[in-house]
């Protein structure tokens, strides 16, 4: 892989990881158009590792929130009042919301990995329609301070469903949050905070599994470093942009984006440009964190 292609794919990863449009679908399509295939172990490792760049972007962007929540959670345990403050409760709700994806990822990892690329087009379109329904009929009134245990669990189920390629982790969790009556920004903010445990755990695990594939391939190591750096720097900016967008605008543009992308993937599959089946052991937890 050349450095220009690495840069392009790093940009794609940074943008689509956080927008509710599915990074898996975009990396697959753009990678194929650039002559790369997930059947190549080097490209699989590249895709997995550059996702650690966007993971780092989340950790840095929300560092103050994470530190405050973590400190409140620890104080709650130390004082015997684990739910004594809003931040302490939020820490427990993030942990609760992480459970569904962790359980589903562990139990169904192989079955999810075996899904063909055709499911990506299906997921893009179906979740685009669900996002449209949420945007049109949700109340958009609740703030993040109103998150409860039931809300966290429901949004966590959405995160678990995003293990299916093409769903989009941010897309599913933001959609469920809006259906529960949260404002667009509150749904997105909780979505990002909820993503930290699962993407951090999955990212470290997949990083450990993927690094050996780049041994003896210096050009791939360089390309991966470039893609990861671009994903981290641009990803930080994308988070701030998305939160600002959702404070003042609707998600209809993302609905249209998903529907158009779903149709495009279906056409590329039909034309044989994209393979119908993907033989790579795709890591669902890392790939759709997202």
LOLOFI-777657 format. One record per residue (C-alpha): residue number from 1; x, y, z; chain. Coordinates in pm, 1 decimal, padded with zeros to 6 digits, always signed. Example, Ala and Ser with C-alpha at 12.3 -4.5 7.8 and 13.67 -1.06 7.14 Angstrom:
# residues 2
SITE;k;px;py;pz;c
SITE;1;+01230.0;-00450.0;+00780.0;A
SITE;2;+01367.0;-00106.0;+00714.0;A
This chain:
# residues 290
SITE;k;px;py;pz;c
SITE;1;+00000.0;+00000.0;+00000.0;A
SITE;2;+00127.0;+00345.3;-00091.2;A
SITE;3;+00123.0;+00635.1;+00153.4;A
SITE;4;-00141.9;+00820.4;-00046.1;A
SITE;5;-00381.1;+00525.6;-00016.9;A
SITE;6;-00299.7;+00498.7;+00353.8;A
SITE;7;-00381.1;+00866.6;+00398.4;A
SITE;8;-00709.7;+00831.7;+00208.8;A
SITE;9;-00817.7;+00532.4;+00415.8;A
SITE;10;-00716.0;+00709.3;+00738.3;A
SITE;11;-00943.7;+00997.9;+00640.3;A
SITE;12;-01227.0;+00754.5;+00559.9;A
SITE;13;-01181.9;+00583.4;+00895.6;A
SITE;14;-01178.9;+00911.3;+01088.2;A
SITE;15;-01495.3;+01043.8;+00924.4;A
SITE;16;-01707.0;+00730.3;+00913.9;A
SITE;17;-01612.2;+00593.1;+01256.5;A
SITE;18;-01808.9;+00861.8;+01436.3;A
SITE;19;-02077.3;+00961.9;+01189.2;A
SITE;20;-02374.7;+00720.7;+01192.8;A
SITE;21;-02289.2;+00576.6;+00851.1;A
SITE;22;-02071.4;+00263.9;+00913.9;A
SITE;23;-01694.9;+00265.9;+00882.5;A
SITE;24;-01690.0;-00100.8;+00778.0;A
SITE;25;-01890.0;-00031.8;+00463.1;A
SITE;26;-01677.1;+00264.6;+00362.3;A
SITE;27;-01342.4;+00097.0;+00429.8;A
SITE;28;-01454.6;-00208.2;+00233.3;A
SITE;29;-01572.7;-00008.3;-00067.8;A
SITE;30;-01287.4;+00244.4;-00074.1;A
SITE;31;-01032.8;-00029.9;-00010.4;A
SITE;32;-01163.4;-00237.7;-00300.1;A
SITE;33;-01165.4;+00066.2;-00529.8;A
SITE;34;-00802.1;+00128.8;-00432.7;A
SITE;35;-00712.4;-00229.0;-00516.7;A
SITE;36;-00708.5;-00360.3;-00158.3;A
SITE;37;-00908.1;-00655.9;-00028.6;A
SITE;38;-00986.5;-00773.5;+00322.4;A
SITE;39;-00883.9;-01118.9;+00200.6;A
SITE;40;-00525.5;-00986.0;+00220.6;A
SITE;41;-00398.1;-01031.6;+00579.0;A
SITE;42;-00186.6;-00716.4;+00549.8;A
SITE;43;-00490.1;-00506.2;+00462.5;A
SITE;44;-00694.8;-00671.6;+00737.7;A
SITE;45;-00425.4;-00577.7;+00987.2;A
SITE;46;-00411.0;-00224.4;+00845.9;A
SITE;47;-00788.0;-00177.9;+00882.5;A
SITE;48;-00786.9;-00311.5;+01237.5;A
SITE;49;-00490.4;-00109.3;+01356.6;A
SITE;50;-00595.8;+00229.4;+01214.3;A
SITE;51;-00911.9;+00194.9;+01422.5;A
SITE;52;-00691.9;+00240.8;+01728.6;A
SITE;53;-00633.7;+00593.4;+01599.4;A
SITE;54;-01001.0;+00681.6;+01631.6;A
SITE;55;-01009.3;+00504.7;+01968.2;A
SITE;56;-00735.0;+00738.3;+02085.2;A
SITE;57;-00934.0;+01034.9;+01951.3;A
SITE;58;-01231.7;+00940.6;+02171.1;A
SITE;59;-01012.8;+00900.7;+02479.8;A
SITE;60;-00843.7;+01237.4;+02428.8;A
SITE;61;-01159.3;+01430.2;+02336.8;A
SITE;62;-01355.6;+01303.1;+02637.9;A
SITE;63;-01060.7;+01285.9;+02878.3;A
SITE;64;-01214.5;+01536.2;+03122.0;A
SITE;65;-01551.2;+01358.6;+03123.9;A
SITE;66;-01389.5;+01018.4;+03165.5;A
SITE;67;-01166.7;+01137.7;+03448.4;A
SITE;68;-01458.7;+01304.6;+03627.7;A
SITE;69;-01682.4;+00998.3;+03588.1;A
SITE;70;-01406.1;+00760.6;+03695.5;A
SITE;71;-01321.6;+00969.0;+04002.6;A
SITE;72;-01688.2;+00997.5;+04104.8;A
SITE;73;-01734.6;+00623.0;+04058.0;A
SITE;74;-01431.9;+00548.5;+04278.6;A
SITE;75;-01547.9;+00797.1;+04546.8;A
SITE;76;-01890.2;+00638.1;+04546.0;A
SITE;77;-01739.7;+00298.1;+04617.4;A
SITE;78;-01505.5;+00437.8;+04884.4;A
SITE;79;-01784.9;+00616.5;+05069.2;A
SITE;80;-02037.0;+00335.6;+05038.6;A
SITE;81;-02260.3;+00545.9;+04812.9;A
SITE;82;-02201.9;+00395.6;+04465.9;A
SITE;83;-02497.1;+00584.2;+04316.4;A
SITE;84;-02453.5;+00899.6;+04522.5;A
SITE;85;-02380.0;+01138.8;+04238.3;A
SITE;86;-02479.0;+01189.5;+03876.7;A
SITE;87;-02129.8;+01107.6;+03749.1;A
SITE;88;-02101.9;+00795.5;+03965.2;A
SITE;89;-02434.7;+00670.6;+03831.2;A
SITE;90;-02320.6;+00748.2;+03477.7;A
SITE;91;-02012.7;+00532.9;+03535.2;A
SITE;92;-02230.0;+00239.3;+03638.6;A
SITE;93;-02464.3;+00295.7;+03344.2;A
SITE;94;-02171.4;+00292.6;+03101.9;A
SITE;95;-02059.1;-00037.3;+03252.6;A
SITE;96;-02413.0;-00176.4;+03226.9;A
SITE;97;-02448.2;-00065.0;+02867.5;A
SITE;98;-02121.9;-00237.5;+02776.9;A
SITE;99;-02246.4;-00580.9;+02883.9;A
SITE;100;-02469.3;-00666.1;+02582.2;A
SITE;101;-02196.2;-00604.3;+02322.8;A
SITE;102;-01937.3;-00790.7;+02530.8;A
SITE;103;-02164.3;-01093.1;+02571.7;A
SITE;104;-02286.4;-01100.3;+02211.1;A
SITE;105;-01935.4;-01044.0;+02077.7;A
SITE;106;-01804.4;-01336.1;+02281.5;A
SITE;107;-02087.9;-01579.7;+02206.9;A
SITE;108;-02154.0;-01499.2;+01840.7;A
SITE;109;-01816.9;-01373.4;+01717.0;A
SITE;110;-01763.1;-01659.4;+01469.9;A
SITE;111;-02115.0;-01641.2;+01330.7;A
SITE;112;-02090.8;-01266.8;+01282.2;A
SITE;113;-01751.6;-01306.9;+01115.8;A
SITE;114;-01905.2;-01555.2;+00872.6;A
SITE;115;-02159.7;-01304.3;+00742.0;A
SITE;116;-02105.1;-01213.5;+00376.8;A
SITE;117;-02066.3;-00861.6;+00247.0;A
SITE;118;-02428.5;-00863.8;+00131.3;A
SITE;119;-02537.9;-00799.0;+00488.9;A
SITE;120;-02358.6;-00462.1;+00478.3;A
SITE;121;-02595.9;-00322.3;+00214.3;A
SITE;122;-02894.5;-00458.9;+00407.4;A
SITE;123;-02778.1;-00308.6;+00738.2;A
SITE;124;-02704.1;+00029.9;+00582.6;A
SITE;125;-03053.0;+00058.9;+00440.0;A
SITE;126;-03250.8;-00087.7;+00730.3;A
SITE;127;-03076.7;+00121.1;+00996.9;A
SITE;128;-03104.6;+00424.0;+00772.2;A
SITE;129;-03482.2;+00377.3;+00777.8;A
SITE;130;-03481.5;+00328.2;+01156.2;A
SITE;131;-03277.7;+00647.7;+01195.9;A
SITE;132;-03531.8;+00827.4;+00978.4;A
SITE;133;-03814.5;+00707.1;+01203.8;A
SITE;134;-03623.8;+00817.5;+01516.0;A
SITE;135;-03553.6;+01159.5;+01369.2;A
SITE;136;-03912.8;+01208.6;+01259.0;A
SITE;137;-04104.3;+01084.7;+01563.5;A
SITE;138;-03871.5;+01106.1;+01867.7;A
SITE;139;-03928.6;+01378.4;+02128.5;A
SITE;140;-03565.2;+01502.4;+02144.2;A
SITE;141;-03609.1;+01642.8;+02495.6;A
SITE;142;-03408.5;+01437.9;+02747.0;A
SITE;143;-03053.3;+01529.9;+02848.7;A
SITE;144;-02765.3;+01301.8;+02941.8;A
SITE;145;-02832.1;+01367.3;+03311.3;A
SITE;146;-03159.6;+01177.3;+03266.6;A
SITE;147;-02995.6;+00851.2;+03155.4;A
SITE;148;-03121.2;+00561.0;+03366.4;A
SITE;149;-03035.4;+00192.7;+03394.4;A
SITE;150;-03303.8;+00093.1;+03143.9;A
SITE;151;-03182.8;+00353.0;+02896.2;A
SITE;152;-02822.6;+00236.7;+02929.5;A
SITE;153;-02921.1;-00124.4;+02875.4;A
SITE;154;-03134.8;-00041.7;+02570.6;A
SITE;155;-02860.8;+00167.0;+02411.9;A
SITE;156;-02616.9;-00111.6;+02499.0;A
SITE;157;-02835.6;-00354.9;+02305.1;A
SITE;158;-02809.0;-00115.1;+02011.1;A
SITE;159;-02432.2;-00126.1;+02048.2;A
SITE;160;-02444.2;-00505.9;+02045.2;A
SITE;161;-02653.2;-00503.7;+01726.1;A
SITE;162;-02382.3;-00287.7;+01567.8;A
SITE;163;-02151.3;-00589.1;+01570.9;A
SITE;164;-02325.3;-00679.5;+01244.5;A
SITE;165;-02118.7;-00518.3;+00965.7;A
SITE;166;-02277.7;-00214.3;+00805.9;A
SITE;167;-02488.8;-00124.3;+01108.6;A
SITE;168;-02258.8;+00144.5;+01255.1;A
SITE;169;-02198.0;+00150.2;+01630.2;A
SITE;170;-02258.1;+00523.2;+01655.9;A
SITE;171;-02556.7;+00494.4;+01422.1;A
SITE;172;-02728.9;+00224.8;+01625.5;A
SITE;173;-02663.3;+00381.5;+01965.7;A
SITE;174;-02759.0;+00734.8;+01860.8;A
SITE;175;-03074.7;+00601.5;+01695.8;A
SITE;176;-03179.6;+00406.2;+02005.7;A
SITE;177;-03100.2;+00708.5;+02222.0;A
SITE;178;-03323.5;+00931.4;+02012.5;A
SITE;179;-03603.1;+00672.2;+02018.0;A
SITE;180;-03581.4;+00689.2;+02397.7;A
SITE;181;-03645.2;+01063.9;+02378.1;A
SITE;182;-03292.6;+01200.4;+02419.7;A
SITE;183;-03174.9;+01502.6;+02226.4;A
SITE;184;-02947.0;+01430.4;+01933.3;A
SITE;185;-02643.0;+01570.0;+02115.9;A
SITE;186;-02719.0;+01383.3;+02439.7;A
SITE;187;-02764.5;+01056.8;+02249.0;A
SITE;188;-02434.4;+01112.2;+02067.1;A
SITE;189;-02243.9;+01209.3;+02382.7;A
SITE;190;-02362.8;+00902.6;+02573.4;A
SITE;191;-02288.7;+00693.7;+02264.0;A
SITE;192;-01926.5;+00810.6;+02265.0;A
SITE;193;-01883.9;+00755.3;+02639.6;A
SITE;194;-02043.0;+00411.5;+02610.2;A
SITE;195;-01802.4;+00320.9;+02331.9;A
SITE;196;-01489.2;+00362.6;+02544.3;A
SITE;197;-01481.5;+00026.5;+02730.4;A
SITE;198;-01576.0;-00185.5;+02428.6;A
SITE;199;-01355.2;-00015.3;+02171.0;A
SITE;200;-01062.9;+00001.7;+02412.4;A
SITE;201;-01090.1;-00365.5;+02504.3;A
SITE;202;-01155.7;-00483.3;+02150.0;A
SITE;203;-00890.4;-00250.0;+02011.9;A
SITE;204;-00615.2;-00380.3;+02239.8;A
SITE;205;-00713.4;-00741.4;+02168.0;A
SITE;206;-00725.1;-00696.1;+01791.8;A
SITE;207;-00408.0;-00487.9;+01790.6;A
SITE;208;-00229.0;-00774.9;+01961.9;A
SITE;209;-00367.6;-01021.5;+01707.4;A
SITE;210;-00298.2;-00805.1;+01402.4;A
SITE;211;+00056.2;-00682.9;+01460.1;A
SITE;212;+00222.6;-01016.2;+01366.4;A
SITE;213;+00070.0;-00988.0;+01017.1;A
SITE;214;+00287.8;-00683.3;+00950.3;A
SITE;215;+00615.4;-00846.0;+01047.2;A
SITE;216;+00849.6;-00856.3;+00751.4;A
SITE;217;+00637.5;-00597.1;+00565.5;A
SITE;218;+00803.0;-00256.8;+00627.4;A
SITE;219;+00596.0;-00074.3;+00365.2;A
SITE;220;+00275.8;-00194.1;+00529.6;A
SITE;221;+00402.7;-00089.5;+00872.2;A
SITE;222;+00474.8;+00260.4;+00743.4;A
SITE;223;+00136.1;+00283.7;+00571.5;A
SITE;224;-00037.5;+00163.4;+00887.6;A
SITE;225;+00142.4;+00423.5;+01100.5;A
SITE;226;+00036.2;+00699.4;+00858.8;A
SITE;227;-00325.3;+00580.5;+00845.1;A
SITE;228;-00345.3;+00552.8;+01224.3;A
SITE;229;-00202.7;+00902.2;+01279.3;A
SITE;230;-00443.4;+01055.4;+01027.0;A
SITE;231;-00738.2;+00870.1;+01182.2;A
SITE;232;-00646.2;+00997.2;+01530.0;A
SITE;233;-00595.0;+01363.2;+01437.4;A
SITE;234;-00890.5;+01398.2;+01204.5;A
SITE;235;-01110.0;+01179.3;+01424.6;A
SITE;236;-01068.4;+01426.1;+01712.4;A
SITE;237;-01195.2;+01706.8;+01490.0;A
SITE;238;-01485.1;+01497.3;+01359.3;A
SITE;239;-01614.4;+01429.6;+01712.3;A
SITE;240;-01635.4;+01800.7;+01789.1;A
SITE;241;-01793.2;+01876.1;+01452.4;A
SITE;242;-02059.4;+01606.2;+01493.9;A
SITE;243;-02160.6;+01720.0;+01842.7;A
SITE;244;-02192.9;+02077.8;+01715.8;A
SITE;245;-02394.2;+01959.7;+01414.1;A
SITE;246;-02636.9;+01761.8;+01630.0;A
SITE;247;-02694.8;+02061.8;+01857.3;A
SITE;248;-02832.0;+02265.1;+01569.0;A
SITE;249;-02933.7;+02026.7;+01289.2;A
SITE;250;-03114.9;+01701.4;+01217.9;A
SITE;251;-02974.8;+01362.9;+01112.5;A
SITE;252;-03157.0;+01354.5;+00778.9;A
SITE;253;-02830.5;+01401.1;+00587.9;A
SITE;254;-02699.6;+01080.6;+00747.9;A
SITE;255;-03021.1;+00897.6;+00661.1;A
SITE;256;-02972.2;+00991.8;+00296.1;A
SITE;257;-02602.4;+00901.6;+00317.4;A
SITE;258;-02681.9;+00553.7;+00452.4;A
SITE;259;-02951.1;+00482.7;+00194.1;A
SITE;260;-02732.0;+00593.4;-00095.5;A
SITE;261;-02436.0;+00396.5;+00037.8;A
SITE;262;-02653.0;+00087.9;+00085.3;A
SITE;263;-02773.1;+00104.6;-00273.3;A
SITE;264;-02415.4;+00163.6;-00393.4;A
SITE;265;-02283.0;-00140.1;-00204.4;A
SITE;266;-02567.6;-00355.0;-00338.5;A
SITE;267;-02489.5;-00244.1;-00695.7;A
SITE;268;-02117.2;-00309.1;-00651.1;A
SITE;269;-02194.6;-00655.9;-00518.7;A
SITE;270;-02432.1;-00722.1;-00807.5;A
SITE;271;-02172.5;-00605.7;-01061.0;A
SITE;272;-01905.6;-00821.0;-00898.0;A
SITE;273;-01684.9;-00524.3;-00806.7;A
SITE;274;-01713.3;-00627.0;-00440.8;A
SITE;275;-01692.1;-00993.2;-00338.6;A
SITE;276;-02018.2;-01137.7;-00205.8;A
SITE;277;-01834.3;-01325.1;+00066.4;A
SITE;278;-01550.6;-01207.1;+00285.3;A
SITE;279;-01308.0;-01473.2;+00395.3;A
SITE;280;-01125.6;-01257.0;+00642.5;A
SITE;281;-01178.9;-01311.5;+01015.9;A
SITE;282;-01332.6;-00966.9;+01060.1;A
SITE;283;-01334.6;-00846.6;+01418.7;A
SITE;284;-01690.9;-00726.8;+01472.6;A
SITE;285;-01629.2;-00554.8;+01803.9;A
SITE;286;-01336.6;-00357.5;+01671.1;A
SITE;287;-01464.7;-00312.0;+01319.6;A
SITE;288;-01795.4;-00139.9;+01412.3;A
SITE;289;-01693.3;+00084.4;+01682.8;A
SITE;290;-01841.8;+00240.4;+01482.1;A
